[in-house]
Amino acid sequence: SIVDIEDLKRLVESWELVEKLGGLISSKKYLKFLQSSVDMGLYHGLDDVDYKTEIPLIKQAIADVESCCA
């Protein structure tokens, strides 16, 4: 079968991000922490995080990794 290079690149980047965050479980916990902090308006401690791009990126990475493991 033909592999879409862009899809493959995204999957590799997703795996790298999830691993950087400590694995799938840690990534989910970090995402939950970010989302709840933003929902509550607690931006302290998030100084270096662009949560508007980071949250969707982590969500996609988690979905990508889970789709490979299923």
Secondary structure, 3 states (H helix, E strand, C coil): CCCCHHHHHHHHHHHHHHHHCCCHHHHHHHHHHHHHHHHHCCCCCCCCCCHHHHHHHHHHHHHHHHHHHC
